Amino acid sequence: MRRRAAQLFLVSICIAASGCAAPSPWVAPFEREALADPLMSFSRNALMDKHRQHVFDVREGGRGATDGGGGGCGCN
């Protein structure tokens, strides 16, 4: 009985793992348009978030960790 349960468990793990290795992409090209919709974004105001990140980068001198180069003085 215990051996049968172990075999069943192993088969179920193999079936579950094989679903992750599908040869086709997760999102079809014609479905990507819906994902690029502004309603799918995390923030309501992307421009304000970008400005806030720029101000943080300039004040902290932490440029280069996220993107682009430049100094902490605000010059690019």
All heavy atoms as TSV, in Angstrom:
chain	resi	resn	atom	element	x	y	z
A	1	MET	N	N	0.826	-1.195	0.000
A	1	MET	CA	C	0.000	0.000	0.000
A	1	MET	C	C	0.873	1.263	0.000
A	1	MET	O	O	0.594	2.208	-0.705
A	1	MET	CB	C	-0.902	-0.061	1.243
A	1	MET	CG	C	-1.808	1.102	1.346
A	1	MET	SD	S	-3.206	0.838	0.261
A	1	MET	CE	C	-4.224	2.165	0.708
A	2	ARG	N	N	1.921	1.222	0.830
A	2	ARG	CA	C	2.799	2.388	0.932
A	2	ARG	C	C	3.589	2.597	-0.370
A	2	ARG	O	O	3.797	3.725	-0.806
A	2	ARG	CB	C	3.744	2.204	2.105
A	2	ARG	CG	C	4.542	3.407	2.415
A	2	ARG	CD	C	5.317	3.209	3.690
A	2	ARG	NE	N	6.132	4.374	3.916
A	2	ARG	CZ	C	6.578	4.747	5.081
A	2	ARG	NH1	N	6.289	4.053	6.141
A	2	ARG	NH2	N	7.317	5.820	5.188
A	3	ARG	N	N	4.005	1.496	-0.972
A	3	ARG	CA	C	4.743	1.581	-2.233
A	3	ARG	C	C	3.845	2.135	-3.338
A	3	ARG	O	O	4.278	2.937	-4.157
A	3	ARG	CB	C	5.270	0.207	-2.604
A	3	ARG	CG	C	6.127	0.216	-3.820
A	3	ARG	CD	C	6.698	-1.137	-4.080
A	3	ARG	NE	N	7.527	-1.095	-5.263
A	3	ARG	CZ	C	7.959	-2.140	-5.906
A	3	ARG	NH1	N	7.656	-3.347	-5.459
A	3	ARG	NH2	N	8.697	-2.016	-6.972
A	4	ARG	N	N	2.611	1.725	-3.351
A	4	ARG	CA	C	1.643	2.202	-4.350
A	4	ARG	C	C	1.416	3.714	-4.191
A	4	ARG	O	O	1.348	4.453	-5.172
A	4	ARG	CB	C	0.326	1.440	-4.181
A	4	ARG	CG	C	-0.734	1.841	-5.116
A	4	ARG	CD	C	-0.539	1.142	-6.423
A	4	ARG	NE	N	-1.685	1.421	-7.257
A	4	ARG	CZ	C	-1.662	1.394	-8.553
A	4	ARG	NH1	N	-0.559	1.059	-9.171
A	4	ARG	NH2	N	-2.724	1.649	-9.242
A	5	ALA	N	N	1.342	4.196	-2.972
A	5	ALA	CA	C	1.154	5.622	-2.710
A	5	ALA	C	C	2.382	6.414	-3.160
A	5	ALA	O	O	2.256	7.510	-3.715
A	5	ALA	CB	C	0.878	5.852	-1.233
A	6	ALA	N	N	3.563	5.849	-2.940
A	6	ALA	CA	C	4.795	6.522	-3.360
A	6	ALA	C	C	4.874	6.607	-4.882
A	6	ALA	O	O	5.276	7.634	-5.438
A	6	ALA	CB	C	6.008	5.789	-2.809
A	7	GLN	N	N	4.468	5.525	-5.563
A	7	GLN	CA	C	4.459	5.543	-7.027
A	7	GLN	C	C	3.461	6.567	-7.558
A	7	GLN	O	O	3.742	7.294	-8.503
A	7	GLN	CB	C	4.133	4.152	-7.571
A	7	GLN	CG	C	5.233	3.156	-7.398
A	7	GLN	CD	C	4.806	1.757	-7.819
A	7	GLN	OE1	O	3.624	1.477	-7.987
A	7	GLN	NE2	N	5.794	0.873	-8.002
A	8	LEU	N	N	2.299	6.619	-6.964
A	8	LEU	CA	C	1.275	7.578	-7.381
A	8	LEU	C	C	1.755	9.012	-7.163
A	8	LEU	O	O	1.546	9.884	-8.013
A	8	LEU	CB	C	-0.019	7.328	-6.612
A	8	LEU	CG	C	-1.207	8.187	-6.996
A	8	LEU	CD1	C	-1.579	7.954	-8.455
A	8	LEU	CD2	C	-2.383	7.893	-6.097
A	9	PHE	N	N	2.432	9.236	-6.043
A	9	PHE	CA	C	2.971	10.560	-5.764
A	9	PHE	C	C	4.034	10.950	-6.789
A	9	PHE	O	O	4.046	12.064	-7.300
A	9	PHE	CB	C	3.556	10.589	-4.349
A	9	PHE	CG	C	4.185	11.901	-3.985
A	9	PHE	CD1	C	3.401	13.009	-3.729
A	9	PHE	CD2	C	5.561	12.025	-3.913
A	9	PHE	CE1	C	3.979	14.215	-3.404
A	9	PHE	CE2	C	6.150	13.233	-3.590
A	9	PHE	CZ	C	5.350	14.330	-3.333
A	10	LEU	N	N	4.912	10.019	-7.124
A	10	LEU	CA	C	5.971	10.281	-8.102
A	10	LEU	C	C	5.386	10.572	-9.482
A	10	LEU	O	O	5.827	11.500	-10.165
A	10	LEU	CB	C	6.926	9.088	-8.164
A	10	LEU	CG	C	8.127	9.244	-9.091
A	10	LEU	CD1	C	9.001	10.393	-8.614
A	10	LEU	CD2	C	8.917	7.958	-9.156
A	11	VAL	N	N	4.375	9.819	-9.882
A	11	VAL	CA	C	3.737	10.051	-11.183
A	11	VAL	C	C	3.051	11.413	-11.203
A	11	VAL	O	O	3.138	12.157	-12.184
A	11	VAL	CB	C	2.737	8.917	-11.498
A	11	VAL	CG1	C	1.859	9.270	-12.672
A	11	VAL	CG2	C	3.486	7.627	-11.765
A	12	SER	N	N	2.391	11.782	-10.119
A	12	SER	CA	C	1.709	13.085	-10.087
A	12	SER	C	C	2.718	14.240	-10.128
A	12	SER	O	O	2.467	15.269	-10.757
A	12	SER	CB	C	0.813	13.199	-8.855
A	12	SER	OG	O	1.592	13.156	-7.683
A	13	ILE	N	N	3.869	14.090	-9.493
A	13	ILE	CA	C	4.918	15.119	-9.542
A	13	ILE	C	C	5.450	15.247	-10.962
A	13	ILE	O	O	5.669	16.357	-11.463
A	13	ILE	CB	C	6.057	14.791	-8.552
A	13	ILE	CG1	C	5.570	14.904	-7.124
A	13	ILE	CG2	C	7.262	15.671	-8.775
A	13	ILE	CD1	C	5.195	16.298	-6.703
A	14	CYS	N	N	5.657	14.121	-11.640
A	14	CYS	CA	C	6.152	14.161	-13.027
A	14	CYS	C	C	5.149	14.831	-13.959
A	14	CYS	O	O	5.529	15.604	-14.838
A	14	CYS	CB	C	6.470	12.755	-13.515
A	14	CYS	SG	S	7.906	12.030	-12.718
A	15	ILE	N	N	3.874	14.542	-13.774
A	15	ILE	CA	C	2.847	15.167	-14.608
A	15	ILE	C	C	2.794	16.672	-14.351
A	15	ILE	O	O	2.703	17.469	-15.281
A	15	ILE	CB	C	1.485	14.501	-14.359
A	15	ILE	CG1	C	1.492	13.086	-14.935
A	15	ILE	CG2	C	0.356	15.321	-14.969
A	15	ILE	CD1	C	0.271	12.272	-14.581
A	16	ALA	N	N	2.857	17.074	-13.090
A	16	ALA	CA	C	2.812	18.501	-12.758
A	16	ALA	C	C	4.038	19.231	-13.297
A	16	ALA	O	O	3.940	20.359	-13.790
A	16	ALA	CB	C	2.715	18.679	-11.247
A	17	ALA	N	N	5.205	18.593	-13.226
A	17	ALA	CA	C	6.436	19.243	-13.698
A	17	ALA	C	C	6.479	19.320	-15.217
A	17	ALA	O	O	7.069	20.242	-15.781
A	17	ALA	CB	C	7.654	18.495	-13.176
A	18	SER	N	N	5.863	18.383	-15.902
A	18	SER	CA	C	5.897	18.416	-17.360
A	18	SER	C	C	5.036	19.540	-17.917
A	18	SER	O	O	5.263	19.997	-19.028
A	18	SER	CB	C	5.440	17.074	-17.928
A	18	SER	OG	O	4.062	16.884	-17.669
A	19	GLY	N	N	4.078	20.017	-17.169
A	19	GLY	CA	C	3.251	21.138	-17.621
A	19	GLY	C	C	4.031	22.433	-17.679
A	19	GLY	O	O	3.696	23.335	-18.439
A	20	CYS	N	N	5.080	22.551	-16.894
A	20	CYS	CA	C	5.898	23.762	-16.878
A	20	CYS	C	C	6.844	23.831	-18.070
A	20	CYS	O	O	7.352	24.894	-18.393
A	20	CYS	CB	C	6.715	23.831	-15.591
A	20	CYS	SG	S	5.699	23.965	-14.123
A	21	ALA	N	N	7.111	22.709	-18.702
A	21	ALA	CA	C	8.085	22.666	-19.790
A	21	ALA	C	C	7.396	22.633	-21.153
A	21	ALA	O	O	7.792	21.905	-22.045
A	21	ALA	CB	C	8.979	21.456	-19.620
A	22	ALA	N	N	6.357	23.413	-21.301
A	22	ALA	CA	C	5.628	23.437	-22.571
A	22	ALA	C	C	6.493	24.108	-23.634
A	22	ALA	O	O	7.165	25.105	-23.365
A	22	ALA	CB	C	4.324	24.188	-22.411
A	23	PRO	N	N	6.514	23.593	-24.860
A	23	PRO	CA	C	7.355	24.186	-25.911
A	23	PRO	C	C	6.831	25.530	-26.407
A	23	PRO	O	O	7.577	26.328	-26.935
A	23	PRO	CB	C	7.331	23.143	-27.028
A	23	PRO	CG	C	6.096	22.352	-26.779
A	23	PRO	CD	C	5.852	22.389	-25.306
A	24	SER	N	N	5.553	25.816	-26.236
A	24	SER	CA	C	5.011	27.087	-26.706
A	24	SER	C	C	5.160	28.147	-25.614
A	24	SER	O	O	5.244	27.823	-24.432
A	24	SER	CB	C	3.542	26.926	-27.077
A	24	SER	OG	O	2.791	26.547	-25.937
A	25	PRO	N	N	5.186	29.421	-25.989
A	25	PRO	CA	C	5.329	30.472	-24.968
A	25	PRO	C	C	4.086	30.550	-24.079
A	25	PRO	O	O	2.999	30.132	-24.461
A	25	PRO	CB	C	5.494	31.745	-25.799
A	25	PRO	CG	C	4.921	31.427	-27.114
A	25	PRO	CD	C	5.115	29.965	-27.326
A	26	TRP	N	N	4.267	31.099	-22.890
A	26	TRP	CA	C	3.157	31.216	-21.950
A	26	TRP	C	C	2.111	32.181	-22.479
A	26	TRP	O	O	0.933	31.962	-22.314
A	26	TRP	CB	C	3.666	31.714	-20.604
A	26	TRP	CG	C	4.449	30.687	-19.868
A	26	TRP	CD1	C	5.741	30.324	-20.114
A	26	TRP	CD2	C	4.012	29.867	-18.807
A	26	TRP	NE1	N	6.126	29.341	-19.257
A	26	TRP	CE2	C	5.089	29.038	-18.432
A	26	TRP	CE3	C	2.826	29.761	-18.120
A	26	TRP	CZ2	C	4.996	28.122	-17.412
A	26	TRP	CZ3	C	2.750	28.845	-17.090
A	26	TRP	CH2	C	3.804	28.035	-16.752
A	27	VAL	N	N	2.552	33.273	-23.114
A	27	VAL	CA	C	1.632	34.277	-23.633
A	27	VAL	C	C	1.827	34.348	-25.147
A	27	VAL	O	O	2.929	34.584	-25.629
A	27	VAL	CB	C	1.910	35.658	-23.004
A	27	VAL	CG1	C	0.964	36.695	-23.558
A	27	VAL	CG2	C	1.798	35.587	-21.495
A	28	ALA	N	N	0.744	34.153	-25.862
A	28	ALA	CA	C	0.817	34.226	-27.316
A	28	ALA	C	C	1.009	35.679	-27.764
A	28	ALA	O	O	0.617	36.608	-27.050
A	28	ALA	CB	C	-0.454	33.665	-27.923
A	29	PRO	N	N	1.613	35.909	-28.936
A	29	PRO	CA	C	1.847	37.277	-29.388
A	29	PRO	C	C	0.573	38.124	-29.478
A	29	PRO	O	O	0.599	39.306	-29.162
A	29	PRO	CB	C	2.476	37.097	-30.765
A	29	PRO	CG	C	3.114	35.763	-30.713
A	29	PRO	CD	C	2.235	34.933	-29.826
A	30	PHE	N	N	-0.528	37.525	-29.864
A	30	PHE	CA	C	-1.763	38.308	-29.974
A	30	PHE	C	C	-2.379	38.602	-28.610
A	30	PHE	O	O	-3.238	39.463	-28.494
A	30	PHE	CB	C	-2.777	37.594	-30.879
A	30	PHE	CG	C	-3.143	36.218	-30.427
A	30	PHE	CD1	C	-4.160	36.028	-29.517
A	30	PHE	CD2	C	-2.474	35.125	-30.910
A	30	PHE	CE1	C	-4.504	34.753	-29.097
A	30	PHE	CE2	C	-2.806	33.846	-30.504
A	30	PHE	CZ	C	-3.833	33.657	-29.583
A	31	GLU	N	N	-1.936	37.942	-27.549
A	31	GLU	CA	C	-2.438	38.206	-26.204
A	31	GLU	C	C	-1.614	39.275	-25.482
A	31	GLU	O	O	-2.052	39.809	-24.469
A	31	GLU	CB	C	-2.417	36.932	-25.371
A	31	GLU	CG	C	-3.344	35.859	-25.870
A	31	GLU	CD	C	-3.185	34.557	-25.114
A	31	GLU	OE1	O	-2.053	34.243	-24.696
A	31	GLU	OE2	O	-4.194	33.875	-24.967
A	32	ARG	N	N	-0.444	39.601	-25.999
A	32	ARG	CA	C	0.428	40.568	-25.332
A	32	ARG	C	C	-0.139	41.978	-25.393
A	32	ARG	O	O	0.182	42.808	-24.546
A	32	ARG	CB	C	1.820	40.524	-25.950
A	32	ARG	CG	C	2.496	39.217	-25.648
A	32	ARG	CD	C	3.852	39.118	-26.254
A	32	ARG	NE	N	4.364	37.769	-26.028
A	32	ARG	CZ	C	5.350	37.249	-26.676
A	32	ARG	NH1	N	5.969	37.940	-27.605
A	32	ARG	NH2	N	5.744	36.029	-26.412
A	33	GLU	N	N	-0.956	42.254	-26.374
A	33	GLU	CA	C	-1.562	43.579	-26.478
A	33	GLU	C	C	-2.439	43.862	-25.257
A	33	GLU	O	O	-2.433	44.967	-24.712
A	33	GLU	CB	C	-2.396	43.670	-27.750
A	33	GLU	CG	C	-3.048	45.026	-27.944
A	33	GLU	CD	C	-3.895	45.084	-29.198
A	33	GLU	OE1	O	-3.976	44.087	-29.927
A	33	GLU	OE2	O	-4.461	46.142	-29.439
A	34	ALA	N	N	-3.163	42.863	-24.804
A	34	ALA	CA	C	-4.020	43.047	-23.629
A	34	ALA	C	C	-3.184	43.267	-22.376
A	34	ALA	O	O	-3.577	44.017	-21.479
A	34	ALA	CB	C	-4.941	41.848	-23.450
A	35	LEU	N	N	-2.019	42.629	-22.288
A	35	LEU	CA	C	-1.176	42.796	-21.105
A	35	LEU	C	C	-0.472	44.145	-21.092
A	35	LEU	O	O	-0.058	44.617	-20.038
A	35	LEU	CB	C	-0.145	41.673	-21.047
A	35	LEU	CG	C	-0.730	40.284	-20.817
A	35	LEU	CD1	C	0.365	39.244	-20.889
A	35	LEU	CD2	C	-1.447	40.209	-19.495
A	36	ALA	N	N	-0.318	44.785	-22.255
A	36	ALA	CA	C	0.321	46.087	-22.322
A	36	ALA	C	C	-0.666	47.220	-22.066
A	36	ALA	O	O	-0.299	48.390	-22.112
A	36	ALA	CB	C	0.979	46.283	-23.690
A	37	ASP	N	N	-1.903	46.888	-21.776
A	37	ASP	CA	C	-2.931	47.893	-21.504
A	37	ASP	C	C	-2.556	48.664	-20.232
A	37	ASP	O	O	-2.077	48.084	-19.263
A	37	ASP	CB	C	-4.272	47.182	-21.314
A	37	ASP	CG	C	-5.447	48.122	-21.259
A	37	ASP	OD1	O	-5.233	49.339	-21.370
A	37	ASP	OD2	O	-6.580	47.648	-21.109
A	38	PRO	N	N	-2.750	49.982	-20.201
A	38	PRO	CA	C	-2.426	50.755	-18.997
A	38	PRO	C	C	-3.167	50.289	-17.748
A	38	PRO	O	O	-2.710	50.494	-16.637
A	38	PRO	CB	C	-2.829	52.185	-19.363
A	38	PRO	CG	C	-2.768	52.234	-20.836
A	38	PRO	CD	C	-3.123	50.862	-21.316
A	39	LEU	N	N	-4.309	49.648	-17.917
A	39	LEU	CA	C	-5.032	49.141	-16.752
A	39	LEU	C	C	-4.274	48.018	-16.047
A	39	LEU	O	O	-4.529	47.729	-14.884
A	39	LEU	CB	C	-6.413	48.625	-17.166
A	39	LEU	CG	C	-7.404	49.692	-17.591
A	39	LEU	CD1	C	-8.667	49.049	-18.121
A	39	LEU	CD2	C	-7.732	50.599	-16.430
A	40	MET	N	N	-3.321	47.404	-16.757
A	40	MET	CA	C	-2.569	46.297	-16.181
A	40	MET	C	C	-1.317	46.766	-15.434
A	40	MET	O	O	-0.588	45.954	-14.885
A	40	MET	CB	C	-2.151	45.314	-17.282
A	40	MET	CG	C	-3.299	44.699	-18.030
A	40	MET	SD	S	-4.261	43.583	-17.030
A	40	MET	CE	C	-3.184	42.183	-16.999
A	41	SER	N	N	-1.045	48.062	-15.404
A	41	SER	CA	C	0.163	48.564	-14.751
A	41	SER	C	C	-0.015	48.620	-13.239
A	41	SER	O	O	-1.132	48.660	-12.725
A	41	SER	CB	C	0.527	49.948	-15.290
A	41	SER	OG	O	-0.463	50.875	-14.929
A	42	PHE	N	N	1.096	48.648	-12.520
A	42	PHE	CA	C	1.058	48.665	-11.069
A	42	PHE	C	C	0.704	50.033	-10.510
A	42	PHE	O	O	0.102	50.148	-9.469
A	42	PHE	CB	C	2.406	48.218	-10.496
A	42	PHE	CG	C	2.643	46.754	-10.650
A	42	PHE	CD1	C	3.636	46.289	-11.477
A	42	PHE	CD2	C	1.874	45.842	-9.971
A	42	PHE	CE1	C	3.866	44.937	-11.618
A	42	PHE	CE2	C	2.082	44.480	-10.101
A	42	PHE	CZ	C	3.088	44.030	-10.927
A	43	SER	N	N	1.104	51.092	-11.209
A	43	SER	CA	C	0.841	52.430	-10.678
A	43	SER	C	C	-0.179	53.154	-11.546
A	43	SER	O	O	-0.346	52.857	-12.719
A	43	SER	CB	C	2.124	53.245	-10.614
A	43	SER	OG	O	2.431	53.769	-11.873
A	44	ARG	N	N	-0.818	54.113	-10.950
A	44	ARG	CA	C	-1.820	54.870	-11.696
A	44	ARG	C	C	-1.172	55.987	-12.505
A	44	ARG	O	O	-1.686	56.392	-13.524
A	44	ARG	CB	C	-2.841	55.467	-10.739
A	44	ARG	CG	C	-3.703	54.425	-10.094
A	44	ARG	CD	C	-4.723	55.061	-9.206
A	44	ARG	NE	N	-5.599	54.029	-8.688
A	44	ARG	CZ	C	-6.823	54.243	-8.332
A	44	ARG	NH1	N	-7.331	55.446	-8.409
A	44	ARG	NH2	N	-7.556	53.274	-7.867
A	45	ASN	N	N	-0.066	56.506	-12.022
A	45	ASN	CA	C	0.571	57.628	-12.691
A	45	ASN	C	C	2.052	57.297	-12.898
A	45	ASN	O	O	2.886	57.547	-12.037
A	45	ASN	CB	C	0.409	58.900	-11.860
A	45	ASN	CG	C	0.753	60.134	-12.644
A	45	ASN	OD1	O	1.328	60.060	-13.720
A	45	ASN	ND2	N	0.386	61.277	-12.092
A	46	ALA	N	N	2.350	56.725	-14.057
A	46	ALA	CA	C	3.717	56.284	-14.320
A	46	ALA	C	C	4.688	57.456	-14.425
A	46	ALA	O	O	5.849	57.340	-14.018
A	46	ALA	CB	C	3.752	55.464	-15.595
A	47	LEU	N	N	4.248	58.596	-14.964
A	47	LEU	CA	C	5.121	59.758	-15.092
A	47	LEU	C	C	5.545	60.266	-13.721
A	47	LEU	O	O	6.705	60.606	-13.499
A	47	LEU	CB	C	4.422	60.852	-15.892
A	47	LEU	CG	C	5.259	62.073	-16.228
A	47	LEU	CD1	C	6.443	61.677	-17.091
A	47	LEU	CD2	C	4.416	63.112	-16.948
A	48	MET	N	N	4.616	60.322	-12.780
A	48	MET	CA	C	4.942	60.781	-11.430
A	48	MET	C	C	5.920	59.805	-10.759
A	48	MET	O	O	6.860	60.227	-10.089
A	48	MET	CB	C	3.680	60.896	-10.591
A	48	MET	CG	C	3.923	61.436	-9.194
A	48	MET	SD	S	2.427	61.681	-8.256
A	48	MET	CE	C	1.932	60.001	-7.970
A	49	ASP	N	N	5.722	58.505	-10.965
A	49	ASP	CA	C	6.634	57.530	-10.381
A	49	ASP	C	C	8.032	57.646	-10.971
A	49	ASP	O	O	9.029	57.522	-10.264
A	49	ASP	CB	C	6.110	56.110	-10.603
A	49	ASP	CG	C	4.899	55.812	-9.751
A	49	ASP	OD1	O	4.648	56.565	-8.793
A	49	ASP	OD2	O	4.205	54.827	-10.058
A	50	LYS	N	N	8.116	57.906	-12.265
A	50	LYS	CA	C	9.415	58.066	-12.916
A	50	LYS	C	C	10.127	59.312	-12.371
A	50	LYS	O	O	11.332	59.294	-12.121
A	50	LYS	CB	C	9.226	58.172	-14.421
A	50	LYS	CG	C	10.474	57.983	-15.192
A	50	LYS	CD	C	10.173	57.795	-16.663
A	50	LYS	CE	C	11.429	57.372	-17.368
A	50	LYS	NZ	N	11.209	56.978	-18.722
A	51	HIS	N	N	9.382	60.395	-12.184
A	51	HIS	CA	C	9.969	61.620	-11.631
A	51	HIS	C	C	10.432	61.391	-10.195
A	51	HIS	O	O	11.516	61.828	-9.795
A	51	HIS	CB	C	8.968	62.769	-11.681
A	51	HIS	CG	C	9.511	64.034	-11.115
A	51	HIS	ND1	N	9.272	64.424	-9.819
A	51	HIS	CD2	C	10.315	64.981	-11.654
A	51	HIS	CE1	C	9.893	65.567	-9.586
A	51	HIS	NE2	N	10.529	65.928	-10.685
A	52	ARG	N	N	9.628	60.690	-9.419
A	52	ARG	CA	C	9.989	60.412	-8.033
A	52	ARG	C	C	11.267	59.562	-7.964
A	52	ARG	O	O	12.134	59.804	-7.122
A	52	ARG	CB	C	8.834	59.678	-7.363
A	52	ARG	CG	C	8.697	59.999	-5.917
A	52	ARG	CD	C	7.496	59.333	-5.314
A	52	ARG	NE	N	6.399	60.276	-5.253
A	52	ARG	CZ	C	5.122	59.942	-5.225
A	52	ARG	NH1	N	4.780	58.691	-5.285
A	52	ARG	NH2	N	4.200	60.858	-5.147
A	53	GLN	N	N	11.381	58.597	-8.852
A	53	GLN	CA	C	12.584	57.760	-8.885
A	53	GLN	C	C	13.804	58.582	-9.296
A	53	GLN	O	O	14.887	58.399	-8.758
A	53	GLN	CB	C	12.381	56.587	-9.846
A	53	GLN	CG	C	13.541	55.621	-9.888
A	53	GLN	CD	C	13.755	54.898	-8.575
A	53	GLN	OE1	O	12.809	54.577	-7.873
A	53	GLN	NE2	N	15.008	54.653	-8.247
A	54	HIS	N	N	13.616	59.515	-10.241
A	54	HIS	CA	C	14.717	60.381	-10.658
A	54	HIS	C	C	15.190	61.258	-9.501
A	54	HIS	O	O	16.392	61.388	-9.260
A	54	HIS	CB	C	14.275	61.249	-11.831
A	54	HIS	CG	C	15.279	62.296	-12.205
A	54	HIS	ND1	N	16.466	61.982	-12.821
A	54	HIS	CD2	C	15.287	63.639	-12.029
A	54	HIS	CE1	C	17.153	63.095	-13.013
A	54	HIS	NE2	N	16.455	64.113	-12.540
A	55	VAL	N	N	14.249	61.835	-8.768
A	55	VAL	CA	C	14.611	62.672	-7.621
A	55	VAL	C	C	15.344	61.838	-6.570
A	55	VAL	O	O	16.345	62.280	-5.999
A	55	VAL	CB	C	13.355	63.345	-7.031
A	55	VAL	CG1	C	13.655	64.011	-5.707
A	55	VAL	CG2	C	12.788	64.362	-8.015
A	56	PHE	N	N	14.883	60.625	-6.336
A	56	PHE	CA	C	15.554	59.755	-5.371
A	56	PHE	C	C	16.970	59.434	-5.825
A	56	PHE	O	O	17.911	59.478	-5.024
A	56	PHE	CB	C	14.757	58.463	-5.204
A	56	PHE	CG	C	15.433	57.463	-4.327
A	56	PHE	CD1	C	15.434	57.610	-2.946
A	56	PHE	CD2	C	16.079	56.368	-4.868
A	56	PHE	CE1	C	16.067	56.687	-2.139
A	56	PHE	CE2	C	16.708	55.440	-4.066
A	56	PHE	CZ	C	16.699	55.600	-2.700
A	57	ASP	N	N	17.125	59.140	-7.112
A	57	ASP	CA	C	18.455	58.824	-7.630
A	57	ASP	C	C	19.407	59.997	-7.485
A	57	ASP	O	O	20.576	59.828	-7.127
A	57	ASP	CB	C	18.375	58.419	-9.103
A	57	ASP	CG	C	17.752	57.057	-9.299
A	57	ASP	OD1	O	17.692	56.287	-8.318
A	57	ASP	OD2	O	17.333	56.770	-10.428
A	58	VAL	N	N	18.915	61.198	-7.754
A	58	VAL	CA	C	19.773	62.379	-7.678
A	58	VAL	C	C	20.136	62.683	-6.232
A	58	VAL	O	O	21.288	62.964	-5.914
A	58	VAL	CB	C	19.069	63.585	-8.337
A	58	VAL	CG1	C	19.814	64.866	-8.051
A	58	VAL	CG2	C	18.954	63.371	-9.833
A	59	ARG	N	N	19.178	62.608	-5.333
A	59	ARG	CA	C	19.445	62.938	-3.934
A	59	ARG	C	C	20.357	61.918	-3.263
A	59	ARG	O	O	21.220	62.274	-2.476
A	59	ARG	CB	C	18.134	63.024	-3.157
A	59	ARG	CG	C	17.369	64.269	-3.448
A	59	ARG	CD	C	16.211	64.385	-2.520
A	59	ARG	NE	N	15.451	65.580	-2.828
A	59	ARG	CZ	C	14.297	65.863	-2.287
A	59	ARG	NH1	N	13.751	65.032	-1.426
A	59	ARG	NH2	N	13.660	66.964	-2.615
A	60	GLU	N	N	20.144	60.681	-3.542
A	60	GLU	CA	C	20.900	59.635	-2.866
A	60	GLU	C	C	22.225	59.323	-3.549
A	60	GLU	O	O	23.048	58.631	-2.987
A	60	GLU	CB	C	20.064	58.361	-2.767
A	60	GLU	CG	C	18.819	58.510	-1.925
A	60	GLU	CD	C	19.131	58.802	-0.471
A	60	GLU	OE1	O	20.085	58.211	0.057
A	60	GLU	OE2	O	18.420	59.620	0.124
A	61	GLY	N	N	22.388	59.798	-4.765
A	61	GLY	CA	C	23.615	59.489	-5.489
A	61	GLY	C	C	23.678	58.021	-5.864
A	61	GLY	O	O	24.764	57.474	-6.047
A	62	GLY	N	N	22.524	57.381	-5.956
A	62	GLY	CA	C	22.471	55.951	-6.224
A	62	GLY	C	C	22.280	55.642	-7.693
A	62	GLY	O	O	21.731	54.612	-8.016
A	63	ARG	N	N	22.703	56.524	-8.580
A	63	ARG	CA	C	22.510	56.263	-10.011
A	63	ARG	C	C	23.390	55.116	-10.446
A	63	ARG	O	O	24.469	54.912	-9.915
A	63	ARG	CB	C	22.860	57.500	-10.835
A	63	ARG	CG	C	22.056	58.704	-10.459
A	63	ARG	CD	C	21.113	59.240	-11.384
A	63	ARG	NE	N	21.144	58.837	-12.750
A	63	ARG	CZ	C	20.235	59.241	-13.588
A	63	ARG	NH1	N	19.305	60.044	-13.175
A	63	ARG	NH2	N	20.263	58.862	-14.829
A	64	GLY	N	N	22.915	54.398	-11.424
A	64	GLY	CA	C	23.674	53.290	-11.961
A	64	GLY	C	C	23.195	51.955	-11.454
A	64	GLY	O	O	23.447	50.935	-12.070
A	65	ALA	N	N	22.481	51.933	-10.336
A	65	ALA	CA	C	21.989	50.667	-9.812
A	65	ALA	C	C	20.747	50.212	-10.545
A	65	ALA	O	O	20.508	49.022	-10.699
A	65	ALA	CB	C	21.706	50.787	-8.327
A	66	THR	N	N	19.934	51.160	-11.006
A	66	THR	CA	C	18.695	50.772	-11.685
A	66	THR	C	C	18.863	50.803	-13.193
A	66	THR	O	O	18.617	49.827	-13.858
A	66	THR	CB	C	17.537	51.691	-11.279
A	66	THR	OG1	O	17.902	53.041	-11.530
A	66	THR	CG2	C	17.209	51.515	-9.813
A	67	ASP	N	N	19.257	51.942	-13.740
A	67	ASP	CA	C	19.453	52.033	-15.183
A	67	ASP	C	C	20.259	53.285	-15.496
A	67	ASP	O	O	20.326	54.201	-14.705
A	67	ASP	CB	C	18.112	52.111	-15.917
A	67	ASP	CG	C	17.297	53.328	-15.539
A	67	ASP	OD1	O	17.591	53.926	-14.491
A	67	ASP	OD2	O	16.380	53.689	-16.269
A	68	GLY	N	N	20.862	53.298	-16.650
A	68	GLY	CA	C	21.576	54.483	-17.111
A	68	GLY	C	C	22.737	54.890	-16.222
A	68	GLY	O	O	22.899	54.429	-15.102
A	69	GLY	N	N	23.537	55.805	-16.734
A	69	GLY	CA	C	24.677	56.288	-15.968
A	69	GLY	C	C	24.506	57.738	-15.590
A	69	GLY	O	O	23.542	58.389	-15.948
A	70	GLY	N	N	25.445	58.243	-14.852
A	70	GLY	CA	C	25.391	59.646	-14.448
A	70	GLY	C	C	25.896	59.814	-13.041
A	70	GLY	O	O	26.124	58.843	-12.326
A	71	GLY	N	N	25.983	61.043	-12.613
A	71	GLY	CA	C	26.469	61.331	-11.279
A	71	GLY	C	C	25.339	61.683	-10.337
A	71	GLY	O	O	24.198	61.809	-10.710
A	72	GLY	N	N	25.656	61.875	-9.085
A	72	GLY	CA	C	24.664	62.231	-8.093
A	72	GLY	C	C	24.299	63.703	-8.124
A	72	GLY	O	O	23.428	64.159	-7.394
A	73	CYS	N	N	24.948	64.491	-8.999
A	73	CYS	CA	C	24.696	65.925	-9.042
A	73	CYS	C	C	23.498	66.257	-9.925
A	73	CYS	O	O	23.051	67.404	-9.948
A	73	CYS	CB	C	25.929	66.660	-9.547
A	73	CYS	SG	S	26.354	66.196	-11.241
A	74	GLY	N	N	22.962	65.294	-10.647
A	74	GLY	CA	C	21.812	65.549	-11.504
A	74	GLY	C	C	22.184	65.703	-12.958
A	74	GLY	O	O	21.329	65.862	-13.819
A	75	CYS	N	N	23.466	65.722	-13.278
A	75	CYS	CA	C	23.870	65.839	-14.683
A	75	CYS	C	C	23.973	64.433	-15.269
A	75	CYS	O	O	24.374	63.494	-14.616
A	75	CYS	CB	C	25.198	66.571	-14.816
A	75	CYS	SG	S	26.418	66.131	-13.584
A	76	ASN	N	N	23.594	64.336	-16.506
A	76	ASN	CA	C	23.582	63.005	-17.143
A	76	ASN	C	C	24.787	62.843	-18.019
A	76	ASN	O	O	25.086	63.333	-18.961
A	76	ASN	CB	C	22.304	62.808	-17.932
A	76	ASN	CG	C	21.129	62.677	-16.987
A	76	ASN	OD1	O	21.294	62.168	-15.904
A	76	ASN	ND2	N	19.960	63.127	-17.403
